């Protein structure tokens, strides 16, 4: 017992020092400030706290050497310390840090602080999903250099196509796919298209970088860190390849910034890091927006082929007089046969799983080939596709080959085997109203790509909504013994946000119908009129959105997301309309990774979520559930359905508050959000959420909040 009996009835957070009474401890054993497990406060912990304060002051001083701003945002120092410890100790850290905590500058500061303590720490590789995030890292690196003058080199990549002078300046290359551009780039360097690439040839002398390239790399090192567009300008003037110069710069880089593929795709990892002499085991890696990693990683080994591509390939072989052994005719007939059955039984946009052999056997039967002969022909057609690409280029056309595309896809269809993959066919309608059949290969296991994370020296997976750490550890195949996690609360004042649930409506499949849609549309109209300003409304699917939007009678200007909608058009619409509504789809283009801001502040007054965005109940979804059931047992429903739904909801809601000055309303129009599903939300959401059956009560809440 301590000298003060009351001391034994108090509890303390060893991370931030906040003290809690026994009554508070009984409600939650975790610190409401930083999420750390609380310990009993005794005389011993008081001494320990004093020692920690000394160590904390030293750490804060170390951080301020590199942190370029005069003050820390709420909980930002917690994020920096977490990242610092993960890097120093070679761990895998999972950091859930809401928008507004300054995650990018936090991990960069942590890296410089850790490297100051341990000069042999290794390199930092920061991976982003979007160009906007990439530019944030570039700006923050500049800020650090201006703040403290620390000497470092940063190599910052955009895609090869975006850094290629040919692709930027040649109209016929602008609209080709990235896959086709890579084929073209390879062929141009090899002289396949009748001439060499002058930019590549000036960058290298044989297999070594030229002296000219070394001089430009030295110039960039001296100026840097600089954006890829700035590198492009310098290299374009010197007639060097900007992408290859950035690769050469990587040999000297302390920090590399690029996209997920630089670690997750073996060929790209070898081309960028391997050629720069950077070993995976020496890399400290940051995955930004890591909530999207499971879907992104599975997509690396997934692909689709449409009947439109097959028709274009048929025209291609006719134009260039290529003998395709009637393969394309057989492929198109088989796809349309399968497509008619799927459309008759399932309708549009529904994936129907088929066995891999069903396609190849049908092709072999039509062509009168055995399986081995079919594979031999496919490989020959892939080579002939390169001939078509070359001929098109000679005629001044875009260097694409649909023949190569079809052959490569079927080869992947055959080679990607095992329970981790499923194959499907679906029917969809194009913009002209024509029905297309689409074959697909879907990877069910993200860990096939993400298991490389375990080989890294350290890794930080961070997002504003990394709410269920166990899910990411399991699905990404992370080594649990190396994992540490930190979930930070929202840095914004709770009074800046109102979270409401409309319990009178739902989009639950069994309840769907005209009566439900009318009720949702009526409530939606009333809410939009009461809130005013700019509002984003998100639906679980395009089908639900179309049904409700056509019943909604809005006075305000509105924009409805379509599959062809461009983000730039949405932002322009919001900027030019002070009172308007944007209708979008959860997991769509305008629900994730889009900053609906103007001068750093959110343009939105409210985000309305119509229903819970569970994944559609398709055969593909059932296959994912079965795969997770075999791998994770009782967690299968949670991992296949609940957490993807929660992530989609969180990302849509995350468009609302983007700065400490923002105020806004989140409304979930589905009674399930106030039921068992509520336990999936973080603590601050559960504490703030108010649920009502009567729309009048919801409107009163909105009025009170806005007043």
C-alpha positions as CSV (number, residue, x, y, z in Angstrom):
1,X,0.0,0.0,0.0
2,X,1.2,3.5,-0.7
3,X,1.2,6.3,1.9
4,X,-1.9,7.8,0.3
5,X,-4.7,5.1,0.2
6,X,-6.6,7.1,-2.4
7,X,-3.6,6.7,-4.8
8,X,-4.3,2.9,-5.0
9,X,-7.8,3.7,-6.3
10,X,-6.5,5.6,-9.3
11,X,-5.2,4.4,-12.7
12,X,-2.7,5.9,-15.0
13,X,-1.9,5.7,-18.7
14,X,1.9,4.9,-19.0
15,X,2.0,6.4,-22.5
16,X,0.5,9.9,-22.0
17,X,0.3,10.2,-18.2
18,X,-3.5,10.8,-18.0
19,X,-5.0,9.7,-14.6
20,X,-8.4,8.0,-14.2
21,X,-10.6,7.4,-11.1
22,X,-11.7,3.8,-10.3
23,X,-15.2,4.5,-11.6
24,X,-13.7,5.5,-15.0
25,X,-11.4,2.5,-15.1
26,X,-14.4,0.1,-14.5
27,X,-16.1,1.6,-17.6
28,X,-13.0,1.1,-19.8
29,X,-9.6,-0.3,-19.1
30,X,-8.1,1.7,-21.9
31,X,-7.0,5.3,-22.1
32,X,-9.5,7.5,-23.8
33,X,-6.7,9.8,-24.9
34,X,-4.4,7.3,-26.7
35,X,-5.9,3.9,-26.3
36,X,-3.2,2.4,-24.0
37,X,-4.0,-0.2,-21.4
38,X,-4.3,1.6,-17.9
39,X,-2.2,0.5,-14.9
40,X,-2.8,1.1,-11.2
41,X,-1.2,4.3,-9.9
42,X,1.0,3.7,-6.9
43,X,4.1,5.4,-5.4
44,X,6.2,3.2,-7.7
45,X,4.3,4.3,-10.8
46,X,4.7,7.9,-9.7
47,X,8.5,7.4,-9.7
48,X,8.3,5.6,-13.0
49,X,6.2,8.5,-14.3
50,X,8.9,10.9,-13.3
51,X,11.5,8.8,-15.1
52,X,9.3,8.5,-18.2
53,X,8.8,12.3,-18.2
54,X,12.6,12.8,-18.4
55,X,12.7,10.3,-21.2
56,X,9.7,11.9,-22.8
57,X,11.3,15.3,-22.7
58,X,14.4,13.9,-24.4
59,X,12.3,12.2,-27.1
60,X,10.2,15.4,-27.7
61,X,13.5,17.3,-28.1
62,X,14.7,14.8,-30.7
63,X,11.5,15.0,-32.6
64,X,11.5,18.8,-32.7
65,X,14.9,18.7,-34.5
66,X,13.0,17.3,-37.5
67,X,9.4,18.3,-37.1
68,X,8.9,21.4,-39.2
69,X,5.9,23.0,-37.5
70,X,5.7,25.1,-34.4
71,X,3.2,22.8,-32.6
72,X,1.8,19.3,-32.6
73,X,-1.7,18.5,-33.5
74,X,-3.8,16.6,-31.0
75,X,-2.4,13.0,-30.5
76,X,0.3,13.7,-33.2
77,X,3.2,13.1,-30.8
78,X,1.6,9.7,-29.9
79,X,1.6,8.8,-33.6
80,X,5.3,9.9,-34.0
81,X,6.4,8.0,-31.0
82,X,4.6,4.8,-32.1
83,X,6.1,5.0,-35.6
84,X,9.6,5.7,-34.1
85,X,9.4,2.7,-31.8
86,X,8.2,0.4,-34.7
87,X,11.1,1.5,-36.9
88,X,13.7,1.3,-34.1
89,X,12.6,-2.2,-33.0
90,X,12.0,-3.7,-36.4
91,X,8.3,-4.3,-35.8
92,X,5.1,-4.2,-38.0
93,X,2.9,-1.4,-36.7
94,X,-0.8,-0.9,-37.4
95,X,-1.8,2.7,-36.9
96,X,-5.4,4.0,-37.0
97,X,-5.0,7.8,-36.9
98,X,-8.0,9.8,-38.1
99,X,-7.8,12.6,-40.7
100,X,-6.3,15.7,-39.1
101,X,-3.6,14.0,-37.1
102,X,-0.9,14.6,-39.8
103,X,0.1,11.0,-40.5
104,X,2.5,11.7,-43.4
105,X,4.7,14.2,-41.5
106,X,4.5,12.0,-38.4
107,X,6.0,8.9,-40.0
108,X,8.7,11.0,-41.8
109,X,9.7,12.7,-38.6
110,X,9.8,9.4,-36.8
111,X,12.1,8.0,-39.5
112,X,14.6,10.9,-39.2
113,X,14.5,10.7,-35.4
114,X,15.1,6.9,-35.5
115,X,17.9,7.3,-38.0
116,X,19.5,9.9,-35.8
117,X,19.6,7.3,-33.0
118,X,20.6,4.4,-35.3
119,X,22.4,5.5,-38.4
120,X,22.3,2.0,-39.8
121,X,18.5,2.0,-39.7
122,X,18.1,1.4,-43.5
123,X,16.0,3.2,-46.1
124,X,12.4,4.4,-45.9
125,X,10.0,3.4,-48.6
126,X,6.7,5.3,-48.4
127,X,3.9,3.8,-50.5
128,X,0.7,5.7,-51.5
129,X,-2.4,4.9,-53.5
130,X,-2.9,8.3,-55.2
131,X,-0.9,11.1,-56.8
132,X,-2.3,13.5,-54.2
133,X,-0.8,11.5,-51.3
134,X,2.5,11.2,-53.2
135,X,2.7,15.0,-53.5
136,X,2.0,15.4,-49.8
137,X,5.1,13.3,-48.9
138,X,7.2,15.4,-51.4
139,X,6.0,18.7,-49.8
140,X,6.6,17.4,-46.2
141,X,10.1,16.3,-47.1
142,X,10.8,19.8,-48.5
143,X,9.5,21.3,-45.2
144,X,11.8,19.0,-43.1
145,X,14.8,20.0,-45.2
146,X,14.0,23.7,-44.9
147,X,13.4,23.4,-41.2
148,X,16.6,21.7,-40.1
149,X,18.8,21.4,-43.2
150,X,19.2,17.6,-42.7
151,X,21.1,16.0,-45.6
152,X,19.1,13.3,-47.4
153,X,18.2,12.1,-50.9
154,X,14.6,11.3,-51.9
155,X,13.5,9.4,-55.0
156,X,9.9,10.1,-55.8
157,X,8.1,8.1,-58.5
158,X,5.0,8.6,-60.6
159,X,4.0,5.9,-63.0
160,X,6.4,5.1,-65.9
161,X,3.8,6.3,-68.4
162,X,3.3,9.7,-66.6
163,X,7.1,10.2,-66.6
164,X,7.6,9.3,-70.2
165,X,8.1,12.2,-72.7
166,X,6.7,10.0,-75.5
167,X,3.5,9.2,-73.6
168,X,3.1,12.8,-72.5
169,X,3.6,14.3,-76.0
170,X,2.5,11.7,-78.4
171,X,-1.3,11.7,-78.8
172,X,-1.6,8.1,-79.9
173,X,0.0,7.0,-76.6
174,X,-2.2,9.0,-74.3
175,X,-5.2,6.8,-74.2
176,X,-3.7,3.4,-74.3
177,X,-3.8,1.1,-71.2
178,X,-0.8,1.0,-68.9
179,X,-0.3,-2.6,-69.8
180,X,0.0,-1.7,-73.5
181,X,2.3,1.2,-72.7
182,X,4.7,-1.1,-70.9
183,X,4.8,-3.4,-74.0
184,X,5.5,-0.3,-76.1
185,X,8.2,1.0,-73.8
186,X,10.0,-2.4,-73.8
187,X,9.7,-2.7,-77.6
188,X,10.9,0.9,-78.2
189,X,14.0,0.3,-76.0
190,X,14.7,-2.9,-78.0
191,X,14.3,-1.2,-81.3
192,X,11.2,-3.3,-82.3
193,X,9.3,-0.2,-83.6
194,X,11.9,0.8,-86.2
195,X,13.9,3.2,-84.0
196,X,15.4,3.4,-80.6
197,X,14.2,5.5,-77.6
198,X,16.5,8.6,-77.6
199,X,15.7,9.4,-74.0
200,X,16.7,5.9,-72.8
201,X,19.8,5.7,-75.0
202,X,21.1,9.0,-73.7
203,X,20.5,7.9,-70.1
204,X,22.6,4.7,-70.4
205,X,25.9,3.9,-71.9
206,X,25.7,0.2,-72.5
207,X,24.3,-1.2,-69.3
208,X,25.7,1.6,-67.1
209,X,24.2,5.1,-66.6
210,X,25.9,7.6,-68.8
211,X,28.0,10.5,-67.5
212,X,25.3,12.8,-68.6
213,X,22.8,11.0,-66.5
214,X,25.1,10.9,-63.5
215,X,25.5,14.7,-63.8
216,X,21.8,15.3,-63.8
217,X,21.3,12.9,-60.9
218,X,23.9,15.0,-59.0
219,X,22.0,18.1,-59.9
220,X,18.7,16.6,-58.6
221,X,20.4,15.5,-55.4
222,X,21.6,19.0,-54.8
223,X,18.2,20.6,-55.4
224,X,16.0,17.9,-53.9
225,X,13.7,16.6,-52.7
226,X,11.7,17.5,-55.8
227,X,8.4,16.4,-57.3
228,X,8.3,13.9,-60.3
229,X,7.0,16.7,-62.5
230,X,10.1,18.8,-61.6
231,X,12.3,15.8,-62.4
232,X,10.4,15.4,-65.7
233,X,11.1,19.0,-66.6
234,X,14.8,18.8,-65.9
235,X,15.3,15.5,-67.7
236,X,13.1,16.5,-70.7
237,X,15.3,19.5,-71.3
238,X,18.4,17.3,-71.1
239,X,16.8,14.6,-73.3
240,X,17.1,11.9,-70.6
241,X,14.4,9.5,-69.5
242,X,12.8,10.9,-66.3
243,X,11.8,7.5,-65.0
244,X,15.2,5.9,-65.5
245,X,16.9,8.9,-64.0
246,X,14.7,8.5,-60.9
247,X,15.6,4.8,-60.8
248,X,19.3,5.8,-60.9
249,X,18.7,8.4,-58.1
250,X,17.2,5.5,-56.0
251,X,20.7,4.1,-55.6
252,X,21.6,7.0,-53.4
253,X,18.1,7.6,-51.8
254,X,17.4,7.5,-48.1
255,X,13.7,7.7,-48.9
256,X,11.8,6.3,-51.8
257,X,8.2,7.3,-52.5
258,X,6.0,5.3,-54.9
259,X,2.9,3.2,-55.1
260,X,2.1,-0.2,-53.5
261,X,3.4,-2.2,-56.4
262,X,7.0,-1.2,-55.5
263,X,6.8,-3.7,-52.7
264,X,3.9,-6.0,-53.5
265,X,4.8,-6.9,-57.1
266,X,7.9,-9.0,-57.3
267,X,9.0,-7.8,-60.8
268,X,8.6,-4.1,-60.0
269,X,10.3,-4.6,-56.6
270,X,13.3,-6.2,-58.4
271,X,13.3,-3.5,-61.1
272,X,13.2,-0.5,-58.7
273,X,14.7,-1.6,-55.4
274,X,16.8,-4.6,-56.5
275,X,18.6,-2.7,-59.3
276,X,19.3,0.1,-56.8
277,X,21.0,-2.5,-54.5
278,X,18.3,-2.1,-51.8
279,X,17.5,-5.4,-50.0
280,X,14.0,-6.0,-48.8
281,X,15.2,-6.9,-45.3
282,X,16.8,-3.4,-45.0
283,X,13.6,-1.5,-45.9
284,X,11.4,0.4,-43.4
285,X,8.1,0.7,-45.2
286,X,5.0,2.8,-44.8
287,X,1.7,1.8,-46.4
288,X,-0.5,4.8,-46.5
289,X,-4.3,4.4,-46.7
290,X,-3.7,0.7,-45.6
291,X,-7.4,0.0,-45.2
292,X,-7.4,-0.6,-49.0
293,X,-4.5,-3.1,-48.9
294,X,-6.6,-6.3,-48.8
295,X,-8.7,-5.3,-51.9
296,X,-5.7,-3.8,-53.7
297,X,-3.4,-6.8,-53.1
298,X,-6.0,-9.3,-54.2
299,X,-6.5,-7.2,-57.4
300,X,-2.8,-7.7,-58.3
301,X,-3.6,-11.3,-59.2
302,X,-7.1,-10.6,-60.7
303,X,-8.0,-9.8,-64.3
304,X,-11.0,-9.5,-66.7
305,X,-11.5,-9.9,-70.5
306,X,-14.6,-8.6,-72.3
307,X,-16.2,-9.9,-75.5
308,X,-15.6,-6.4,-77.0
309,X,-11.8,-7.0,-76.7
310,X,-12.2,-10.3,-78.5
311,X,-14.2,-8.6,-81.4
312,X,-11.5,-6.0,-81.7
313,X,-8.9,-8.7,-81.8
314,X,-10.8,-10.4,-84.7
315,X,-10.8,-7.1,-86.7
316,X,-7.1,-6.8,-85.8
317,X,-6.0,-10.2,-87.2
318,X,-8.1,-9.6,-90.4
319,X,-6.5,-6.1,-90.9
320,X,-3.0,-7.4,-90.5
321,X,-3.6,-10.8,-92.1
322,X,-2.6,-12.8,-89.1
323,X,-3.6,-16.5,-88.9
324,X,-5.1,-17.0,-85.5
325,X,-6.1,-20.6,-86.1
326,X,-9.8,-19.5,-85.6
327,X,-9.0,-19.2,-81.9
328,X,-10.7,-15.7,-81.6
329,X,-13.9,-16.9,-83.3
330,X,-14.1,-19.9,-81.0
331,X,-13.4,-17.7,-77.9
332,X,-16.1,-15.2,-78.8
333,X,-18.7,-18.0,-79.5
334,X,-17.9,-19.7,-76.2
335,X,-18.1,-16.4,-74.2
336,X,-21.4,-15.5,-75.8
337,X,-22.8,-19.1,-75.2
338,X,-21.8,-18.8,-71.5
339,X,-23.1,-15.2,-71.4
340,X,-26.5,-16.1,-72.7
341,X,-27.0,-18.7,-70.0
342,X,-25.8,-16.4,-67.2
343,X,-28.0,-13.5,-68.4
344,X,-31.0,-15.9,-68.6
345,X,-30.5,-17.2,-65.1
346,X,-28.9,-14.3,-63.2
347,X,-29.4,-11.0,-65.2
348,X,-26.9,-8.2,-65.6
349,X,-23.8,-7.5,-63.6
350,X,-23.9,-10.8,-61.6
351,X,-20.8,-12.9,-61.6
352,X,-21.4,-16.6,-62.1
353,X,-18.5,-18.9,-61.1
354,X,-17.4,-21.5,-63.6
355,X,-14.7,-24.1,-63.5
356,X,-11.5,-23.2,-65.4
357,X,-11.7,-26.4,-67.4
358,X,-15.2,-25.5,-68.7
359,X,-13.7,-22.7,-70.8
360,X,-10.6,-24.5,-72.1
361,X,-12.5,-27.7,-72.8
362,X,-15.1,-25.7,-74.8
363,X,-12.4,-24.0,-76.7
364,X,-10.5,-27.2,-77.4
365,X,-13.7,-28.9,-78.6
366,X,-14.5,-26.0,-81.1
367,X,-11.0,-25.9,-82.4
368,X,-10.5,-29.7,-82.3
369,X,-7.3,-29.4,-80.3
370,X,-6.1,-31.2,-77.2
371,X,-5.1,-29.1,-74.1
372,X,-1.4,-29.1,-74.8
373,X,-1.9,-28.0,-78.4
374,X,-4.2,-25.2,-77.2
375,X,-1.5,-23.9,-74.8
376,X,1.1,-24.0,-77.6
377,X,-1.2,-21.9,-79.9
378,X,-1.9,-19.4,-77.2
379,X,1.8,-18.8,-76.7
380,X,2.2,-18.4,-80.5
381,X,-0.7,-15.9,-80.6
382,X,0.8,-13.9,-77.8
383,X,4.0,-13.6,-79.9
384,X,1.9,-12.7,-83.0
385,X,0.3,-10.0,-81.0
386,X,3.7,-8.3,-80.6
387,X,3.9,-8.3,-84.4
388,X,0.5,-6.5,-84.6
389,X,1.7,-4.0,-82.1
390,X,4.7,-3.3,-84.2
391,X,2.7,-2.9,-87.5
392,X,0.2,-0.6,-85.8
393,X,3.1,1.7,-84.7
394,X,4.6,1.7,-88.2
395,X,1.2,3.0,-89.5
396,X,1.2,5.8,-86.9
397,X,-1.5,4.1,-84.8
398,X,-1.5,3.4,-81.1
399,X,0.7,0.4,-80.3
400,X,-1.9,-1.9,-78.9
401,X,-2.7,-5.5,-79.6
402,X,-6.0,-7.1,-78.6
403,X,-4.8,-10.4,-79.9
404,X,-1.9,-10.4,-77.4
405,X,-4.4,-9.3,-74.7
406,X,-6.8,-12.2,-75.4
407,X,-4.0,-14.8,-75.5
408,X,-2.3,-13.5,-72.3
409,X,-5.6,-13.6,-70.5
410,X,-6.4,-17.2,-71.4
411,X,-2.8,-18.2,-70.5
412,X,-3.4,-16.6,-67.0
413,X,-6.8,-18.3,-66.8
414,X,-5.0,-21.7,-67.2
415,X,-2.0,-21.0,-65.0
416,X,-3.5,-19.3,-61.9
417,X,-4.7,-22.4,-60.1
418,X,-5.6,-23.5,-56.6
419,X,-8.3,-22.6,-54.1
420,X,-7.0,-19.0,-53.9
421,X,-8.5,-18.3,-57.3
422,X,-12.0,-18.4,-58.8
423,X,-13.1,-17.9,-62.4
424,X,-16.4,-16.3,-63.4
425,X,-18.4,-14.9,-66.3
426,X,-20.9,-12.0,-66.2
427,X,-23.0,-9.9,-68.6
428,X,-23.0,-6.1,-68.6
429,X,-24.3,-3.3,-70.8
430,X,-22.0,-0.8,-72.4
431,X,-22.8,2.9,-72.8
432,X,-24.5,2.2,-76.1
433,X,-26.9,-0.3,-74.6
434,X,-25.1,-3.4,-76.0
435,X,-24.7,-6.5,-73.9
436,X,-21.1,-7.7,-73.3
437,X,-19.9,-11.0,-71.8
438,X,-16.9,-10.6,-69.5
439,X,-14.6,-13.4,-68.2
440,X,-12.8,-12.9,-65.0
441,X,-10.2,-14.4,-62.7
442,X,-10.5,-13.3,-59.0
443,X,-7.8,-13.8,-56.4
444,X,-9.4,-14.5,-52.9
445,X,-6.2,-14.3,-50.9
446,X,-4.5,-10.9,-50.4
447,X,-1.6,-12.5,-48.5
448,X,-0.2,-14.0,-51.8
449,X,1.0,-10.4,-52.4
450,X,1.3,-9.0,-48.9
451,X,3.3,-11.8,-47.2
452,X,6.4,-9.9,-48.3
453,X,5.7,-7.4,-45.6
454,X,7.0,-10.0,-43.1
455,X,10.4,-9.8,-44.9
456,X,10.8,-6.0,-44.4
457,X,13.0,-4.6,-41.6
458,X,9.9,-2.7,-40.3
459,X,6.5,-1.7,-41.7
460,X,3.8,0.7,-40.7
461,X,0.3,0.2,-42.1
462,X,-1.7,3.3,-41.4
463,X,-5.1,4.8,-42.2
464,X,-7.7,7.1,-40.7
465,X,-10.0,4.0,-40.4
466,X,-7.9,1.0,-39.6
467,X,-10.5,0.0,-37.1
468,X,-10.1,-3.8,-36.8
469,X,-6.5,-4.7,-36.4
470,X,-7.0,-8.5,-36.2
471,X,-8.6,-8.5,-39.6
472,X,-5.6,-6.9,-41.2
473,X,-3.1,-9.1,-39.4
474,X,-5.0,-12.3,-40.5
475,X,-6.1,-11.4,-44.0
476,X,-2.7,-9.8,-45.0
477,X,-0.8,-12.8,-43.4
478,X,1.2,-10.6,-41.0
479,X,3.4,-12.2,-38.3
480,X,1.5,-11.5,-35.1
481,X,4.6,-11.8,-32.9
482,X,6.0,-8.7,-34.7
483,X,2.7,-6.7,-34.8
484,X,2.0,-3.6,-32.6
485,X,-1.1,-1.4,-32.9
486,X,-2.3,2.0,-31.9
487,X,-5.7,3.5,-32.4
488,X,-6.0,7.2,-31.9
489,X,-9.3,9.1,-31.2
490,X,-10.5,11.8,-33.5
491,X,-8.5,15.0,-33.0
492,X,-11.5,17.2,-33.7
493,X,-13.8,18.5,-31.0
494,X,-16.8,16.2,-30.5
495,X,-19.1,19.2,-30.7
496,X,-18.0,19.6,-34.4
497,X,-19.7,16.4,-35.4
498,X,-23.2,15.1,-35.1
499,X,-23.8,11.4,-35.8
500,X,-27.5,10.3,-36.3
501,X,-29.2,7.0,-37.2
502,X,-32.6,6.9,-38.9
503,X,-34.1,3.8,-37.5
504,X,-37.3,4.0,-39.6
505,X,-35.6,2.8,-42.8
506,X,-33.3,0.1,-44.0
507,X,-31.8,-1.3,-47.2
508,X,-31.7,-4.8,-45.9
509,X,-32.3,-7.1,-48.9
510,X,-35.4,-8.8,-47.5
511,X,-37.0,-5.4,-46.8
512,X,-36.3,-3.8,-50.2
513,X,-39.1,-2.5,-52.4
514,X,-41.1,0.5,-53.5
515,X,-42.5,1.3,-50.0
516,X,-39.0,1.3,-48.5
517,X,-37.6,3.4,-51.3
518,X,-40.4,6.0,-51.0
519,X,-39.9,6.3,-47.3
520,X,-36.1,6.7,-47.7
521,X,-36.6,9.3,-50.5
522,X,-39.1,11.3,-48.3
523,X,-36.8,11.3,-45.3
524,X,-33.8,12.2,-47.6
525,X,-35.7,15.2,-49.0
526,X,-36.5,16.5,-45.6
527,X,-33.0,16.1,-44.3
528,X,-31.4,17.8,-47.3
529,X,-33.8,20.8,-47.0
530,X,-33.0,21.1,-43.3
531,X,-29.2,20.9,-43.6
532,X,-28.6,23.0,-46.7
533,X,-25.1,23.6,-48.1
534,X,-23.3,20.9,-49.9
535,X,-24.2,17.3,-49.1
536,X,-22.8,14.0,-50.2
537,X,-25.2,11.0,-50.2
538,X,-23.8,7.5,-50.6
539,X,-25.7,4.3,-51.5
540,X,-24.7,0.6,-51.2
541,X,-25.1,0.0,-54.9
542,X,-25.9,1.8,-58.2
543,X,-29.2,-0.1,-58.3
544,X,-30.4,1.2,-55.0
545,X,-29.2,4.7,-55.9
546,X,-31.1,4.7,-59.1
547,X,-34.4,3.6,-57.4
548,X,-34.2,6.2,-54.7
549,X,-32.8,9.2,-56.7
550,X,-35.7,8.9,-59.2
551,X,-38.2,9.2,-56.3
552,X,-36.4,12.2,-54.7
553,X,-37.7,15.6,-55.6
554,X,-34.8,18.0,-54.9
555,X,-34.8,21.7,-55.3
556,X,-31.0,21.9,-55.2
557,X,-28.6,21.1,-58.1
558,X,-27.5,17.5,-58.1
559,X,-24.9,15.2,-59.6
560,X,-25.3,11.5,-59.8
561,X,-22.2,9.3,-60.0
562,X,-21.9,7.0,-63.0
563,X,-19.1,4.5,-63.8
564,X,-17.7,7.1,-66.2
565,X,-17.8,10.0,-63.7
566,X,-14.5,11.9,-63.3
567,X,-13.4,13.1,-59.8
568,X,-12.4,16.4,-61.3
569,X,-15.9,17.0,-62.5
570,X,-17.4,16.3,-59.1
571,X,-15.0,18.7,-57.4
572,X,-15.8,21.4,-60.0
573,X,-19.5,20.9,-59.4
574,X,-19.1,21.3,-55.6
575,X,-16.9,24.4,-56.1
576,X,-19.4,26.1,-58.3
577,X,-22.6,25.3,-56.3
578,X,-22.9,26.5,-52.7
579,X,-26.1,24.5,-52.2
580,X,-26.1,21.1,-54.0
581,X,-26.2,17.3,-53.6
582,X,-23.7,14.7,-54.9
583,X,-25.1,11.1,-55.1
584,X,-22.4,8.4,-55.0
585,X,-21.8,4.8,-54.3
586,X,-19.9,3.4,-51.3
587,X,-16.6,1.9,-52.7
588,X,-17.1,4.1,-55.8
589,X,-14.8,6.8,-57.2
590,X,-16.0,9.6,-55.0
591,X,-16.2,7.8,-51.7
592,X,-12.6,7.0,-51.0
593,X,-9.3,9.0,-51.2
594,X,-11.1,12.1,-52.5
595,X,-10.5,15.5,-50.8
596,X,-13.7,17.4,-51.1
597,X,-12.0,20.5,-49.8
598,X,-11.4,24.1,-50.7
599,X,-8.4,25.9,-49.2
600,X,-7.9,23.0,-46.8
601,X,-11.4,23.0,-45.4
602,X,-14.2,20.6,-46.2
603,X,-16.9,21.8,-48.7
604,X,-19.5,19.4,-47.2
605,X,-22.1,20.2,-44.6
606,X,-23.2,16.6,-44.3
607,X,-22.6,13.0,-45.4
608,X,-25.7,10.8,-45.6
609,X,-25.2,7.1,-45.8
610,X,-28.2,5.2,-47.3
611,X,-28.1,1.7,-45.8
612,X,-25.1,-0.4,-44.8
613,X,-22.8,-1.0,-47.8
614,X,-22.4,-4.8,-47.3
615,X,-20.8,-6.6,-50.3
616,X,-23.4,-7.9,-52.8
617,X,-24.5,-11.5,-52.2
618,X,-23.0,-13.0,-55.3
619,X,-21.4,-16.3,-56.0
620,X,-18.0,-14.5,-55.8
621,X,-18.9,-13.2,-52.3
622,X,-19.9,-16.8,-51.3
623,X,-16.6,-18.1,-52.6
624,X,-14.7,-15.5,-50.5
625,X,-16.7,-16.5,-47.5
626,X,-16.0,-20.2,-48.0
627,X,-12.3,-19.5,-48.5
628,X,-12.1,-17.4,-45.3
629,X,-14.1,-20.1,-43.5
630,X,-11.5,-22.7,-44.3
631,X,-8.7,-20.3,-43.4
632,X,-10.1,-18.3,-40.4
633,X,-13.1,-20.4,-39.2
634,X,-15.7,-18.5,-37.1
635,X,-14.2,-15.1,-38.3
636,X,-15.3,-15.7,-41.9
637,X,-18.6,-13.7,-41.7
638,X,-16.8,-10.8,-40.0
639,X,-13.9,-10.8,-42.5
640,X,-15.8,-11.4,-45.7
641,X,-18.9,-9.2,-44.9
642,X,-18.9,-7.0,-41.8
643,X,-15.5,-5.4,-42.0
644,X,-15.6,-4.6,-45.7
645,X,-19.0,-3.0,-45.0
646,X,-17.6,-1.0,-42.1
647,X,-14.6,0.2,-44.1
648,X,-16.8,1.4,-47.0
649,X,-19.0,3.2,-44.5
650,X,-16.1,4.8,-42.7
651,X,-14.4,5.9,-45.9
652,X,-17.6,7.6,-47.1
653,X,-18.2,9.3,-43.8
654,X,-14.5,10.4,-43.8
655,X,-15.2,12.8,-46.7
656,X,-16.9,15.2,-44.1
657,X,-14.4,16.6,-41.6
658,X,-11.0,17.4,-43.0
659,X,-9.7,20.2,-40.7
660,X,-10.2,21.2,-37.0
661,X,-12.4,24.1,-38.1
662,X,-14.9,21.9,-40.0
663,X,-18.3,21.1,-38.6
664,X,-20.8,18.6,-40.1
665,X,-23.4,15.9,-39.8
666,X,-23.2,12.2,-40.5
667,X,-26.5,10.4,-40.9
668,X,-26.8,6.7,-41.4
669,X,-30.2,5.8,-42.8
670,X,-30.5,2.2,-41.7
671,X,-31.8,0.8,-38.4
672,X,-29.2,-2.0,-38.4
673,X,-26.6,0.7,-37.6
674,X,-28.2,1.1,-34.1
675,X,-28.4,-2.7,-33.6
676,X,-25.6,-5.3,-33.3
677,X,-23.6,-3.6,-36.0
678,X,-23.1,-0.6,-33.7
679,X,-20.4,-2.6,-31.7
680,X,-18.2,-2.5,-34.8
681,X,-17.8,1.3,-34.6
682,X,-14.9,2.9,-32.6
683,X,-15.7,4.2,-29.1
684,X,-16.0,7.8,-30.1
685,X,-18.6,6.9,-32.7
686,X,-20.6,4.8,-30.2
687,X,-20.6,7.6,-27.6
688,X,-21.7,10.3,-30.1
689,X,-24.3,8.3,-32.1
690,X,-28.0,9.2,-31.5
691,X,-30.7,7.0,-33.0
692,X,-34.3,7.9,-33.6
693,X,-37.4,6.3,-35.2
694,X,-39.2,9.6,-35.9
695,X,-37.9,11.8,-38.7
696,X,-39.1,14.9,-36.8
697,X,-36.7,14.1,-34.0
698,X,-33.8,13.8,-36.5
699,X,-34.7,17.1,-38.0
700,X,-34.8,18.7,-34.5
701,X,-31.4,17.3,-33.7
702,X,-30.0,18.8,-37.0
703,X,-31.6,22.2,-36.2
704,X,-30.1,22.2,-32.7
705,X,-26.6,21.3,-34.0
706,X,-26.7,23.9,-36.7
707,X,-27.8,26.6,-34.3
